[in-house]
Amino acid sequence: MDNGNQRPEPKLEAAPASSLDIEQIWYILREKAWLILLFGLLGILGGLWYIHKTPLTYSAQAVIEVDPEPIKVIGYEEAVQETKDPISEDMAQTLKAVFHSREFAQQVIKNNDLLDNPNFIPQPPGSKPISLDDATGGLIGMENINLPPETRFIDVGVIHSDPEMAKELADMLANEYCRRAMQERTDRANTEINYLQQQADKASEELTKSEADQNNYVRENKAESLVDSHDTVVSDLRSKITALSAANADLLKLKADDEQAQRDRGDVDALLAIPSVANDPTINADKAAVADIQNQIEVLQLRYTDLHPKMIQAHTQLATAEDALKKDVLNIPDQIHAKRETAEVQVANLDEAVKDQEGNAMNLDDESVEFKVLQRRVDTDTALFEGVLNRLKEVRVANGLDSTGMHIFEPAQLPMEPVQARKSKTLFLGVVGGLVAGLVLAFGLHMMDSSLKSVDQAEDVLGLTVLATIPRQTQSRLKDSSMALVKAPGSPVAEAFRSLRTSIYLAGKAKGRKIVLFTSTLAGEGKTFCSTNYATALAQQGLRTLIIDADLRSPMIGSVLLGDRKVTGLGELLSRKVETATIHESEIENLWILPAGDLLPNPAEMLARSEMGEIVRQLSEKFDRIVIDTAPVTAVSDTLLLLEHAEVICLVAHVGRTPRKWLLRAMKLIAEAGSRPTGVILNQMPIRMAGAYSYYPGKYGEPEVYGSRNGSYEGGGGGGRKKDEPEELVESEPRF
């Protein structure tokens, strides 16, 4: 049969490799990424080897613990322990800035007489003594400060050529920082104590004066009997005085807290050290929220990785809760100031109310009113003095319990082993050199690779029209790949087979494209995958389509479209075990199957009989289209015996795998058989797309089917079929 209209003769000799374009370069980079990265790693190893040859240095490290479960006083009679949260990011940056500051480094140098230490920065004999500025820069350059995440530790490291000096410098830095922190906290506490002491002295003087005035009035006017006669007025006035005294005491505390909060504005940890801040309900709620999310993360880590959506959501919630805590703490100074202003207004209102009540008492005799006024002043001054005194005691107790916020957790140890100096530039050059070498090798391997990788290259090398390109798919969709048009009708793969249907439709006259044969060069290139999906595309177009499994050595059509049940087919018909062919209807409308049936010991001899041509002729009268799936053309001669019965011959090639010389050999064998391919189908074409595909299981590479992986034939036999299943796929099976 004619197999298409007049076309240019296909090329039977290898064509020279085409030049690279942007698309091919991108493909090479993706395909050989592992090789390029491997050479990049080798470059890193080379850089590390070079670093190994550099002079040896030693590293010593002391560890400082910040706020190890500080004790915060809630009241003079009661104290509770509170565990601090990990060091925040802004506090971590502040701590590092202190260590790297020139003022801190100079203080360490002066306090430890490092300018007189010849081992600190060794100088050549006869040179000038090192200056303070140079020593400061040298010390800062030796520092290696690190704050481990989720901890309250500061790793104070020093790198020096002398191990003894490295240890001493690490301890000097750590001790100086702790001394500095202790001094700052002590100064801050002393400032608050001095302020409270001044307020206490002032309140004591006021109380003494008011008590003296009251006693003098009583002695002079004998006013004790006036108390019982004004119980109602006195009771009301006393309640207001009590409220005013409490408000004054609260205002005094708020003033002290407000002044301290304004001094520590922006310092989260310092603000949390203020009792009124630490006991704020909002802050406690934020702390509880952070702790609860951290507990949830610990539970989730037992089941999920950090990239799991639940872990990502939990970390996001934790960051949000920590930000909320920080934001609320930083808002506390404004809140305390607002509370202070409110308290001042409240005191003013209460004072006005007391004055009003005093006005009511003015209706009484002057002696009684004056006595009550003096009594009120005594009560007010007493409450004020007691409030200031209690606050002063609290601060002193807190200062004694928590005199410093940090201590040396672990002194520096004498380093026994040297460490390597950092050579960032060397590593960078090593990585760049390795990557360049990997790129050169990757492109060199590509130039030596003889497989086809693009449509233009295939048409240029083979001289054939590319009928369709089937997108590459991942292994995750192998199970559904044979029925792409049914299970994923909107996928790029399904669209590719509709394009194949159109390409073959336009390949020639209608009467010359009824019988389509699919073959490939080697096993595993996807010819069965292409033939089944092409037949499905024809059936979905409304054409009565029959697909024949003429691969009598490793049949796949039956297992793909009929399942694992054993049915009669082409093998029984050719071996004359049955007289008529059983055509099996598939679950796809308008698609019928003639499976391979039993495996034959001599399939080539059976296909060479005249019965095969008669079978194809009779079936072509019953169906609109016939699709024949055959064996690889270079593996065995079975396909060559079927070429004369086909009107369209499709050669399937696996992109990036099938060598050109094997494709040219397949075309030569087809030409020697008196036919020529209508076109080539490029399967597994790499493109940018969602999802991926790969179907054909590659049985042809097994020696017991067709031979070795290069497609040579070593004998018949082959894989068997699974046991029969009792359920039938269709109800009617027409016979021809």
NULO-254827 format. One line per field, with one value per residue (C-alpha): residue in one letter; x, y, z. Coordinates in steps of 0.05 Angstrom, whole numbers. Example, Ala and Ser with C-alpha at 12.3 -4.5 7.8 and 13.67 -1.06 7.14 Angstrom:
NULO-254827
residu	(a, s) .
x	(246, 273) .
y	(-90, -21) .
z	(156, 143) .
***
This chain:
NULO-254827
residu	(m, d, n, g, n, q, r, p, e, p, k, l, e, a, a, p, a, s, s, l, d, i, e, q, i, w, y, i, l, r, e, k, a, w, l, i, l, l, f, g, l, l, g, i, l, g, g, l, w, y, i, h, k, t, p, l, t, y, s, a, q, a, v, i, e, v, d, p, e, p, i, k, v, i, g, y, e, e, a, v, q, e, t, k, d, p, i, s, e, d, m, a, q, t, l, k, a, v, f, h, s, r, e, f, a, q, q, v, i, k, n, n, d, l, l, d, n, p, n, f, i, p, q, p, p, g, s, k, p, i, s, l, d, d, a, t, g, g, l, i, g, m, e, n, i, n, l, p, p, e, t, r, f, i, d, v, g, v, i, h, s, d, p, e, m, a, k, e, l, a, d, m, l, a, n, e, y, c, r, r, a, m, q, e, r, t, d, r, a, n, t, e, i, n, y, l, q, q, q, a, d, k, a, s, e, e, l, t, k, s, e, a, d, q, n, n, y, v, r, e, n, k, a, e, s, l, v, d, s, h, d, t, v, v, s, d, l, r, s, k, i, t, a, l, s, a, a, n, a, d, l, l, k, l, k, a, d, d, e, q, a, q, r, d, r, g, d, v, d, a, l, l, a, i, p, s, v, a, n, d, p, t, i, n, a, d, k, a, a, v, a, d, i, q, n, q, i, e, v, l, q, l, r, y, t, d, l, h, p, k, m, i, q, a, h, t, q, l, a, t, a, e, d, a, l, k, k, d, v, l, n, i, p, d, q, i, h, a, k, r, e, t, a, e, v, q, v, a, n, l, d, e, a, v, k, d, q, e, g, n, a, m, n, l, d, d, e, s, v, e, f, k, v, l, q, r, r, v, d, t, d, t, a, l, f, e, g, v, l, n, r, l, k, e, v, r, v, a, n, g, l, d, s, t, g, m, h, i, f, e, p, a, q, l, p, m, e, p, v, q, a, r, k, s, k, t, l, f, l, g, v, v, g, g, l, v, a, g, l, v, l, a, f, g, l, h, m, m, d, s, s, l, k, s, v, d, q, a, e, d, v, l, g, l, t, v, l, a, t, i, p, r, q, t, q, s, r, l, k, d, s, s, m, a, l, v, k, a, p, g, s, p, v, a, e, a, f, r, s, l, r, t, s, i, y, l, a, g, k, a, k, g, r, k, i, v, l, f, t, s, t, l, a, g, e, g, k, t, f, c, s, t, n, y, a, t, a, l, a, q, q, g, l, r, t, l, i, i, d, a, d, l, r, s, p, m, i, g, s, v, l, l, g, d, r, k, v, t, g, l, g, e, l, l, s, r, k, v, e, t, a, t, i, h, e, s, e, i, e, n, l, w, i, l, p, a, g, d, l, l, p, n, p, a, e, m, l, a, r, s, e, m, g, e, i, v, r, q, l, s, e, k, f, d, r, i, v, i, d, t, a, p, v, t, a, v, s, d, t, l, l, l, l, e, h, a, e, v, i, c, l, v, a, h, v, g, r, t, p, r, k, w, l, l, r, a, m, k, l, i, a, e, a, g, s, r, p, t, g, v, i, l, n, q, m, p, i, r, m, a, g, a, y, s, y, y, p, g, k, y, g, e, p, e, v, y, g, s, r, n, g, s, y, e, g, g, g, g, g, g, r, k, k, d, e, p, e, e, l, v, e, s, e, p, r, f) .
x	(0, 20, 41, 33, 39, 104, 155, 229, 271, 294, 368, 404, 471, 486, 481, 530, 510, 472, 495, 469, 411, 383, 332, 386, 432, 376, 363, 437, 440, 380, 402, 474, 461, 488, 553, 562, 547, 595, 652, 631, 638, 706, 725, 704, 746, 805, 795, 792, 857, 890, 863, 893, 962, 953, 985, 951, 910, 875, 805, 783, 712, 680, 605, 562, 492, 443, 389, 390, 320, 322, 281, 232, 199, 124, 116, 159, 131, 129, 177, 168, 215, 204, 241, 265, 251, 308, 348, 310, 340, 346, 378, 427, 449, 457, 502, 545, 551, 577, 630, 653, 654, 721, 703, 692, 756, 797, 768, 790, 860, 868, 840, 885, 949, 949, 994, 1050, 1037, 1085, 1042, 980, 1002, 1075, 1119, 1186, 1247, 1265, 1197, 1156, 1107, 1037, 989, 922, 884, 922, 913, 838, 830, 871, 829, 763, 790, 805, 735, 685, 619, 561, 492, 462, 388, 334, 383, 406, 480, 534, 594, 654, 707, 777, 823, 897, 962, 980, 932, 948, 934, 869, 844, 864, 832, 767, 763, 782, 726, 674, 694, 695, 626, 597, 631, 603, 533, 536, 558, 503, 450, 477, 477, 406, 383, 419, 386, 318, 335, 361, 297, 253, 295, 285, 211, 209, 247, 200, 138, 166, 175, 105, 76, 114, 91, 18, 18, 49, -4, -59, -32, -24, -95, -123, -84, -104, -178, -193, -227, -231, -306, -323, -310, -371, -418, -401, -400, -436, -393, -330, -347, -360, -298, -255, -276, -256, -191, -176, -189, -146, -89, -92, -93, -33, 5, -12, 8, 75, 89, 67, 114, 173, 154, 142, 210, 245, 204, 222, 296, 292, 247, 264, 300, 251, 290, 300, 226, 208, 251, 201, 151, 90, 110, 125, 57, 17, -41, -29, 46, 29, -22, 29, 81, 30, 13, 86, 97, 35, 57, 127, 96, 54, 117, 152, 94, 90, 165, 153, 110, 128, 189, 201, 174, 107, 49, 30, 102, 105, 39, 62, 127, 88, 42, 103, 135, 69, 62, 134, 123, 59, 97, 152, 102, 62, 125, 149, 79, 84, 121, 65, 13, 48, 52, -22, -38, 3, -35, -101, -79, -61, -130, -160, -121, -142, -215, -210, -177, -233, -284, -249, -251, -325, -336, -295, -342, -400, -364, -356, -428, -406, -369, -300, -266, -294, -277, -207, -196, -220, -176, -115, -136, -142, -74, -45, -79, -57, 15, 16, -9, 40, 99, 81, 73, 141, 174, 145, 167, 237, 242, 219, 272, 327, 307, 303, 371, 401, 370, 387, 448, 470, 435, 491, 549, 605, 572, 635, 706, 750, 789, 860, 852, 891, 877, 886, 830, 834, 833, 774, 792, 727, 762, 796, 731, 696, 750, 747, 672, 674, 731, 694, 629, 664, 698, 631, 599, 655, 648, 572, 572, 628, 587, 527, 567, 588, 517, 486, 413, 360, 339, 295, 246, 292, 349, 305, 280, 350, 383, 329, 298, 229, 171, 161, 88, 83, 123, 98, 117, 161, 124, 148, 146, 89, 39, 62, 0, -47, -1, -30, -99, -79, -136, -187, -160, -129, -164, -141, -68, -10, -1, -73, -65, -2, -40, -95, -40, -14, -83, -86, -15, -31, -97, -59, -5, -40, -106, -162, -158, -84, -84, -132, -82, -29, 31, 72, 143, 207, 281, 294, 252, 227, 215, 139, 109, 54, 39, 34, -8, -59, -69, -71, -125, -163, -159, -189, -245, -261, -268, -325, -286, -295, -224, -189, -121, -82, -27, 21, 78, 75, 137, 122, 49, 23, -42, -85, -59, -68, -139, -168, -134, -102, -154, -132, -167, -157, -126, -80, -34, -90, -115, -47, -33, -102, -125, -188, -220, -247, -217, -249, -253, -258, -295, -259, -290, -276, -332, -315, -250, -241, -180, -150, -99, -37, -66, -19, 56, 82, 149, 158, 122, 163, 140, 68, 68, 99, 38, -13, -66, -40, -54, -123, -138, -118, -159, -222, -216, -205, -274, -306, -272, -257, -186, -137, -77, -23, 27, 90, 158, 220, 245, 319, 307, 271, 245, 171, 156, 188, 138, 80, 102, 68, 0, 6, -11, 21, 85, 102, 172, 174, 239, 256, 285, 354, 360, 355, 422, 420, 456, 401, 348, 384, 391, 317, 301, 349, 315, 247, 273, 302, 234, 205, 172, 189, 166, 112, 143, 175, 142, 188, 169, 188, 206, 231, 190, 168, 102, 65, 66, 108, 101, 136, 100, 133, 162, 220, 209, 247, 311, 305, 347, 290, 246, 289, 359, 404, 390, 418, 360, 396, 354, 375, 313, 238, 199, 184, 142, 78, 12, -24, -79, -149, -198, -271, -301, -312, -296, -352, -417, -414, -354, -367, -330, -303) .
y	(0, 72, 105, 179, 232, 251, 275, 289, 227, 217, 224, 158, 189, 227, 302, 349, 375, 441, 503, 517, 565, 594, 538, 484, 520, 521, 448, 431, 470, 434, 365, 371, 411, 353, 353, 429, 427, 369, 409, 468, 423, 401, 475, 484, 424, 455, 520, 483, 448, 515, 542, 481, 506, 575, 592, 561, 600, 581, 597, 602, 615, 637, 632, 685, 670, 728, 733, 661, 655, 723, 734, 791, 820, 828, 852, 862, 799, 756, 739, 693, 665, 678, 645, 694, 685, 675, 737, 777, 795, 869, 855, 806, 861, 909, 860, 848, 923, 932, 879, 909, 981, 1015, 1043, 973, 946, 1004, 991, 918, 939, 990, 947, 889, 927, 894, 948, 922, 849, 828, 768, 809, 835, 812, 865, 857, 872, 945, 969, 1024, 1003, 991, 1049, 1046, 1055, 999, 954, 970, 951, 888, 865, 878, 838, 779, 777, 725, 739, 691, 686, 616, 622, 604, 612, 665, 651, 695, 658, 704, 677, 701, 678, 686, 654, 640, 591, 619, 689, 668, 639, 700, 749, 710, 712, 786, 804, 762, 789, 861, 854, 824, 879, 931, 902, 898, 970, 994, 956, 979, 1052, 1045, 1015, 1067, 1122, 1094, 1082, 1154, 1181, 1140, 1158, 1231, 1221, 1181, 1236, 1288, 1247, 1235, 1310, 1324, 1270, 1295, 1366, 1346, 1303, 1360, 1409, 1361, 1349, 1423, 1437, 1382, 1408, 1480, 1470, 1404, 1380, 1305, 1308, 1337, 1271, 1234, 1291, 1289, 1215, 1220, 1276, 1244, 1176, 1204, 1248, 1190, 1145, 1200, 1211, 1137, 1136, 1198, 1167, 1103, 1145, 1185, 1121, 1092, 1157, 1156, 1085, 1104, 1165, 1120, 1068, 1122, 1154, 1086, 1065, 1130, 1119, 1047, 1062, 1016, 964, 905, 866, 928, 944, 872, 882, 934, 898, 935, 917, 844, 837, 872, 826, 839, 821, 758, 738, 750, 707, 652, 655, 649, 591, 555, 561, 537, 476, 464, 468, 417, 369, 382, 370, 298, 287, 338, 370, 446, 451, 421, 470, 460, 473, 535, 559, 546, 584, 641, 642, 641, 700, 738, 724, 745, 809, 822, 812, 860, 910, 908, 915, 975, 1006, 999, 1066, 1103, 1063, 1076, 1150, 1150, 1115, 1167, 1223, 1188, 1178, 1251, 1269, 1219, 1248, 1318, 1295, 1261, 1321, 1364, 1315, 1318, 1393, 1391, 1346, 1393, 1448, 1408, 1401, 1477, 1481, 1451, 1491, 1516, 1475, 1409, 1427, 1448, 1384, 1340, 1377, 1364, 1292, 1284, 1312, 1264, 1205, 1227, 1238, 1171, 1133, 1170, 1156, 1082, 1074, 1105, 1065, 999, 1015, 1032, 966, 928, 961, 947, 874, 866, 899, 852, 790, 809, 853, 834, 806, 759, 716, 673, 607, 574, 603, 597, 533, 528, 508, 445, 443, 500, 527, 548, 621, 644, 650, 673, 697, 629, 591, 639, 629, 554, 552, 596, 555, 490, 515, 539, 472, 437, 482, 467, 392, 394, 429, 383, 322, 353, 363, 290, 266, 240, 237, 285, 342, 389, 391, 430, 382, 321, 348, 370, 303, 255, 293, 274, 317, 318, 298, 315, 326, 292, 330, 297, 271, 252, 182, 202, 198, 134, 98, 143, 158, 106, 139, 212, 233, 200, 216, 284, 310, 381, 365, 384, 310, 303, 366, 336, 274, 316, 352, 284, 266, 330, 320, 250, 274, 325, 276, 254, 237, 208, 139, 137, 148, 96, 45, 76, 35, 55, 31, 54, 43, 12, -12, 37, 96, 100, 72, 34, 97, 137, 86, 77, 152, 165, 111, 143, 211, 181, 147, 212, 244, 195, 148, 73, 55, -12, -19, -82, -107, -136, -138, -213, -216, -165, -145, -86, -63, -116, -101, -26, -27, -93, -104, -169, -218, -270, -262, -290, -247, -241, -297, -349, -323, -329, -397, -420, -439, -399, -385, -316, -257, -235, -160, -133, -69, -22, 25, 82, 95, 77, 41, -34, -77, -138, -159, -202, -262, -320, -309, -347, -382, -360, -292, -271, -333, -322, -249, -266, -308, -281, -287, -224, -182, -212, -199, -126, -119, -148, -106, -43, -54, -56, 4, 76, 74, 18, 31, -23, -26, -64, -85, -41, -42, -51, -106, -158, -164, -170, -97, -99, -154, -108, -45, -64, -66, 5, 71, 115, 96, 134, 127, 142, 170, 185, 255, 256, 180, 150, 154, 184, 125, 78, 124, 126, 50, 42, 87, 48, -18, 12, 37, -31, -61, -16, 36, 102, 134, 187, 225, 221, 230, 260, 231, 257, 327, 370, 434, 481, 454, 430, 355, 306, 239, 173, 109, 54, 2, -18, -93, -93, -83, -151, -206, -257, -213, -181, -182, -131, -57, -40, -76, -139, -202, -263, -304, -308, -326, -269, -247, -282, -253, -248, -297, -291, -248, -270, -202, -184, -113, -111, -147, -156, -180, -178, -229, -219) .
z	(0, -12, 52, 38, -15, -48, 3, 1, 8, 80, 96, 109, 130, 194, 189, 223, 291, 289, 327, 396, 409, 473, 482, 474, 522, 575, 563, 572, 637, 666, 642, 665, 729, 771, 733, 738, 813, 822, 792, 835, 896, 871, 867, 939, 959, 922, 959, 1025, 1008, 995, 1061, 1095, 1073, 1105, 1173, 1234, 1283, 1348, 1372, 1445, 1467, 1532, 1542, 1576, 1601, 1599, 1653, 1678, 1709, 1743, 1807, 1800, 1863, 1859, 1931, 1991, 2023, 1960, 1902, 1843, 1790, 1717, 1659, 1606, 1532, 1482, 1462, 1410, 1344, 1359, 1426, 1393, 1344, 1402, 1440, 1379, 1368, 1440, 1430, 1364, 1390, 1396, 1465, 1493, 1460, 1488, 1558, 1553, 1531, 1586, 1643, 1624, 1603, 1536, 1506, 1550, 1532, 1476, 1459, 1445, 1376, 1365, 1334, 1298, 1340, 1340, 1316, 1350, 1405, 1380, 1388, 1423, 1358, 1323, 1384, 1385, 1311, 1322, 1381, 1343, 1285, 1331, 1360, 1337, 1372, 1361, 1392, 1382, 1363, 1413, 1471, 1520, 1510, 1481, 1451, 1459, 1413, 1397, 1341, 1354, 1332, 1405, 1440, 1509, 1486, 1451, 1517, 1558, 1509, 1507, 1583, 1584, 1536, 1574, 1642, 1618, 1587, 1651, 1693, 1646, 1649, 1726, 1731, 1685, 1723, 1790, 1767, 1742, 1807, 1849, 1809, 1825, 1898, 1906, 1875, 1920, 1981, 1966, 1960, 2024, 2062, 2035, 2054, 2124, 2135, 2111, 2157, 2218, 2205, 2196, 2259, 2299, 2274, 2293, 2363, 2375, 2353, 2399, 2459, 2447, 2431, 2467, 2403, 2419, 2435, 2367, 2333, 2358, 2338, 2264, 2248, 2183, 2154, 2180, 2151, 2082, 2085, 2109, 2051, 2002, 2038, 2035, 1960, 1951, 1992, 1950, 1886, 1910, 1926, 1858, 1825, 1861, 1836, 1766, 1767, 1786, 1733, 1681, 1692, 1688, 1627, 1591, 1605, 1579, 1520, 1461, 1506, 1510, 1563, 1607, 1602, 1622, 1685, 1710, 1756, 1730, 1659, 1676, 1710, 1656, 1634, 1560, 1566, 1606, 1553, 1497, 1534, 1543, 1469, 1449, 1497, 1471, 1398, 1416, 1448, 1386, 1342, 1386, 1377, 1302, 1294, 1316, 1254, 1201, 1169, 1169, 1098, 1115, 1109, 1182, 1205, 1161, 1189, 1261, 1250, 1220, 1280, 1327, 1291, 1294, 1369, 1383, 1343, 1382, 1448, 1427, 1401, 1466, 1508, 1467, 1475, 1551, 1563, 1529, 1567, 1633, 1616, 1598, 1664, 1700, 1668, 1684, 1756, 1761, 1736, 1784, 1843, 1822, 1819, 1886, 1916, 1889, 1918, 1986, 1983, 1967, 2026, 2068, 2045, 2071, 2137, 2139, 2160, 2225, 2276, 2257, 2309, 2283, 2211, 2226, 2266, 2209, 2159, 2202, 2209, 2134, 2123, 2173, 2139, 2069, 2090, 2126, 2064, 2019, 2065, 2071, 1996, 1981, 2036, 2010, 1939, 1964, 2000, 1937, 1894, 1945, 1951, 1875, 1867, 1918, 1886, 1814, 1817, 1747, 1686, 1664, 1687, 1658, 1641, 1616, 1618, 1556, 1549, 1523, 1450, 1433, 1358, 1309, 1265, 1193, 1173, 1131, 1058, 1026, 963, 954, 962, 914, 861, 872, 863, 800, 770, 785, 755, 692, 684, 695, 641, 592, 604, 601, 533, 509, 526, 492, 428, 430, 444, 379, 403, 378, 423, 382, 324, 279, 293, 279, 213, 193, 210, 187, 130, 158, 181, 256, 262, 336, 399, 462, 526, 578, 639, 708, 737, 784, 726, 693, 717, 677, 618, 570, 573, 574, 528, 574, 643, 628, 565, 578, 590, 543, 528, 504, 461, 431, 407, 378, 339, 317, 293, 252, 224, 199, 171, 129, 110, 46, 12, 54, 22, 35, 110, 136, 162, 209, 234, 295, 305, 338, 333, 401, 459, 511, 464, 475, 410, 447, 487, 423, 385, 441, 451, 376, 369, 426, 392, 328, 368, 404, 335, 321, 276, 285, 303, 311, 344, 328, 373, 322, 372, 381, 425, 479, 471, 512, 480, 514, 584, 573, 544, 567, 634, 654, 629, 578, 510, 441, 388, 329, 351, 352, 285, 251, 282, 258, 327, 312, 245, 258, 296, 361, 363, 435, 449, 497, 549, 501, 451, 378, 398, 388, 401, 367, 420, 407, 441, 457, 447, 386, 382, 309, 301, 239, 200, 220, 200, 132, 113, 65, 118, 152, 91, 83, 156, 149, 84, 115, 177, 137, 106, 175, 208, 190, 217, 236, 281, 283, 341, 321, 349, 345, 273, 290, 341, 297, 227, 247, 232, 163, 143, 162, 126, 60, 95, 123, 89, 142, 179, 243, 272, 347, 376, 449, 454, 485, 485, 415, 378, 309, 278, 302, 274, 207, 209, 222, 163, 120, 138, 123, 56, 39, 53, -1, 44, 77, 142, 136, 194, 262, 331, 383, 451, 519, 493, 551, 557, 612, 636, 698, 708, 669, 634, 619, 601, 563, 612, 567, 560, 494, 530, 565, 532, 534, 490, 436, 463, 497, 506, 438, 405, 378, 375, 414, 413, 420, 481, 526, 582, 599, 617, 682, 702, 674, 711, 713, 696, 622, 600, 548, 535, 460, 420, 345, 302, 232) .
***
